[in-house]
Amino acid sequence: MIAPPSTLTTNETIVSYYANACEAVGSTPVVLQDFPLSTKVGISLDTFGRIVDACPNIVMLKHEDWPGLAKISAIRAAEEQGRRRVSILCGNGGLFLLDEMLRGADGAMTGYAYPEMMRDVVALAKGGETERASDIFDAHMPLVRYEQQPGLGLAVRKYVLAKRGAIASAVQRKPGALLDAAAMADVERMLMRLERRLAELG
């Protein structure tokens, strides 16, 4: 996966960077990461199209524009007009996963304490079961959102994963944050509500 460095300031430098990077790796498949909130590099639709046309080994877009739903729709529309198709996997902790799937994304490439939610939402959306996908997604949304807090999100995820038995300890390496008693109470309340909603959904 290749993300653009923050030193790229024009469309031409972005296109040149990816052309050079893709040439350097030869036939190795490349994932283009589009995460402007982190990289500070905005990749316009035109620039993305030029990169895809110039670099046949780019096979996937890691879509992390915020939320960038119109970009997904435009990419798929361009493919209907003849541009080469690339897979689109989405990040941002799954915050917009259902909407992204309905716009034409292929799946998720991100973290969340209940990865089975993302698996099920992707499968149901692809199968046309939008209402079922929406119900499951909505049940998880309070925890998904809470997990996205800057500076605290990984502590939330590790706390839940430890409760679920997926990891042995929720402790992070320093200077990683720890949940205080109030945050733990928040998470416990969300987990109880989530379990109740999932039981109701069957």
C-alpha positions as CSV (number, residue, x, y, z in Angstrom):
1,M,0.0,0.0,0.0
2,I,1.4,3.4,-1.0
3,A,0.2,6.7,0.5
4,P,1.3,10.0,-1.0
5,P,3.8,11.9,1.1
6,S,2.7,15.3,2.4
7,T,5.4,17.0,0.2
8,L,3.2,16.5,-2.9
9,T,1.5,19.8,-3.5
10,T,0.2,19.6,-7.1
11,N,-1.7,17.1,-9.3
12,E,1.4,16.7,-11.5
13,T,3.6,15.8,-8.6
14,I,1.0,13.3,-7.3
15,V,0.8,11.6,-10.7
16,S,4.6,11.5,-11.1
17,Y,5.1,10.1,-7.6
18,Y,2.7,7.2,-8.3
19,A,4.1,6.5,-11.7
20,N,7.7,6.3,-10.3
21,A,6.6,4.2,-7.3
22,C,4.7,1.8,-9.5
23,E,7.6,1.5,-12.0
24,A,9.9,0.8,-9.1
25,V,7.9,-2.2,-7.8
26,G,7.4,-3.7,-11.2
27,S,4.5,-6.0,-11.5
28,T,3.7,-6.1,-7.8
29,P,0.1,-5.2,-7.2
30,V,-0.3,-1.8,-5.5
31,V,-3.0,-0.4,-3.2
32,L,-3.3,3.4,-3.4
33,Q,-4.2,4.9,0.0
34,D,-6.3,8.0,-0.2
35,F,-6.4,9.4,3.3
36,P,-6.2,13.2,3.0
37,L,-7.0,13.8,6.7
38,S,-3.7,12.1,7.5
39,T,-1.5,12.7,4.5
40,K,-2.7,16.3,3.8
41,V,-2.7,15.3,0.1
42,G,-6.0,15.6,-1.7
43,I,-6.3,13.3,-4.7
44,S,-8.9,14.6,-7.1
45,L,-11.1,12.4,-9.2
46,D,-9.2,13.5,-12.3
47,T,-5.8,12.9,-10.7
48,F,-7.0,9.5,-9.5
49,G,-8.1,8.6,-13.0
50,R,-4.8,9.7,-14.5
51,I,-2.9,7.5,-12.0
52,V,-5.1,4.5,-12.7
53,D,-4.6,4.9,-16.4
54,A,-0.8,5.3,-16.1
55,C,-0.2,2.5,-13.5
56,P,-1.8,-0.8,-14.4
57,N,-0.4,-2.4,-11.3
58,I,-2.6,-0.3,-9.1
59,V,-5.4,-2.7,-8.4
60,M,-7.1,-1.3,-5.3
61,L,-8.0,2.0,-3.7
62,K,-8.0,2.2,0.1
63,H,-10.7,4.9,0.4
64,E,-10.4,7.0,3.5
65,D,-11.6,10.3,2.3
66,W,-14.1,11.7,4.8
67,P,-16.6,10.4,4.0
68,G,-16.0,10.7,0.2
69,L,-19.2,9.0,-0.9
70,A,-19.4,11.1,-4.0
71,K,-15.9,10.0,-4.9
72,I,-16.8,6.3,-4.8
73,S,-19.9,7.0,-7.0
74,A,-17.8,9.0,-9.5
75,I,-15.1,6.3,-9.7
76,R,-17.7,3.6,-10.4
77,A,-19.4,5.9,-13.0
78,A,-16.1,6.4,-14.8
79,E,-15.6,2.6,-14.9
80,E,-19.0,2.2,-16.5
81,Q,-17.7,4.6,-19.2
82,G,-14.7,2.4,-19.9
83,R,-12.0,3.1,-17.2
84,R,-10.3,0.0,-15.8
85,R,-12.0,-1.2,-12.6
86,V,-10.1,-1.2,-9.3
87,S,-11.3,-2.6,-6.0
88,I,-12.3,-0.2,-3.3
89,L,-11.8,-1.0,0.3
90,C,-12.8,1.5,3.0
91,G,-11.2,2.6,6.2
92,N,-12.1,5.2,8.9
93,G,-13.0,2.5,11.4
94,G,-16.1,1.5,9.4
95,L,-17.9,4.8,10.2
96,F,-19.4,5.0,6.8
97,L,-19.2,1.3,5.7
98,L,-22.8,0.8,4.8
99,D,-23.1,4.0,2.8
100,E,-19.8,3.2,1.1
101,M,-21.0,-0.3,0.2
102,L,-24.2,1.1,-1.3
103,R,-22.1,3.5,-3.4
104,G,-20.1,0.6,-4.9
105,A,-17.3,-0.2,-2.5
106,D,-16.1,-3.8,-2.3
107,G,-15.4,-4.1,1.5
108,A,-13.5,-2.8,4.4
109,M,-9.8,-2.6,5.3
110,T,-10.0,-1.2,8.8
111,G,-10.2,-2.1,12.5
112,Y,-13.2,-2.5,14.8
113,A,-13.6,-4.6,18.0
114,Y,-16.4,-6.6,16.2
115,P,-14.9,-7.5,12.8
116,E,-17.9,-9.8,12.2
117,M,-20.1,-6.6,11.9
118,M,-18.0,-5.5,8.9
119,R,-18.1,-9.0,7.4
120,D,-21.8,-9.2,7.7
121,V,-22.6,-5.7,6.5
122,V,-20.4,-6.3,3.5
123,A,-21.9,-9.7,2.7
124,L,-25.5,-8.5,3.2
125,A,-25.0,-5.3,1.2
126,K,-23.5,-7.3,-1.7
127,G,-26.4,-9.7,-1.5
128,G,-29.0,-6.9,-1.7
129,E,-30.2,-7.3,1.9
130,T,-29.9,-3.6,2.6
131,E,-32.4,-3.5,5.5
132,R,-30.7,-6.4,7.4
133,A,-27.3,-4.8,6.7
134,S,-28.7,-1.4,8.0
135,D,-30.1,-3.0,11.2
136,I,-26.8,-4.6,12.1
137,F,-24.8,-1.5,11.2
138,D,-27.1,0.7,13.2
139,A,-26.8,-1.6,16.3
140,H,-23.0,-1.2,16.2
141,M,-22.9,2.5,15.4
142,P,-22.6,3.9,19.0
143,L,-19.6,1.8,19.7
144,V,-18.1,2.4,16.2
145,R,-18.4,6.1,16.8
146,Y,-17.0,5.9,20.3
147,E,-14.0,3.9,19.1
148,Q,-13.1,6.7,16.7
149,Q,-12.2,9.2,19.4
150,P,-8.7,10.6,18.7
151,G,-6.2,9.5,21.3
152,L,-8.6,7.1,23.0
153,G,-9.9,4.9,20.2
154,L,-7.3,2.2,20.4
155,A,-7.8,1.9,24.1
156,V,-11.5,1.4,23.6
157,R,-10.9,-1.2,20.9
158,K,-8.4,-3.1,23.1
159,Y,-10.7,-3.0,26.1
160,V,-13.5,-4.6,24.1
161,L,-11.2,-7.1,22.4
162,A,-9.9,-8.2,25.8
163,K,-13.4,-8.5,27.2
164,R,-14.2,-10.7,24.2
165,G,-11.2,-12.9,24.9
166,A,-9.5,-12.0,21.6
167,I,-6.4,-10.6,23.3
168,A,-4.9,-11.2,26.7
169,S,-4.6,-7.6,27.9
170,A,-6.0,-4.2,27.1
171,V,-2.8,-2.4,28.2
172,Q,-1.2,-0.3,25.6
173,R,2.5,0.6,25.3
174,K,3.3,4.0,26.7
175,P,2.3,6.7,26.0
176,G,-0.9,5.0,24.9
177,A,-4.1,6.1,26.7
178,L,-5.9,4.0,29.3
179,L,-9.7,4.1,29.8
180,D,-10.7,5.8,33.1
181,A,-13.7,4.6,35.1
182,A,-16.2,6.8,33.3
183,A,-15.0,5.7,29.8
184,M,-15.2,2.0,30.9
185,A,-18.8,2.6,32.1
186,D,-19.6,4.2,28.8
187,V,-18.3,1.2,26.9
188,E,-20.0,-1.3,29.2
189,R,-23.4,0.5,28.6
190,M,-22.8,0.4,24.9
191,L,-21.9,-3.3,25.0
192,M,-25.1,-4.2,26.9
193,R,-27.2,-2.2,24.5
194,L,-25.4,-3.9,21.5
195,E,-26.0,-7.4,22.9
196,R,-29.6,-6.6,23.5
197,R,-30.1,-5.2,19.9
198,L,-28.3,-8.1,18.3
199,A,-30.5,-10.6,20.3
200,E,-33.6,-8.8,19.1
201,L,-32.4,-9.0,15.5
202,G,-31.8,-12.7,15.8
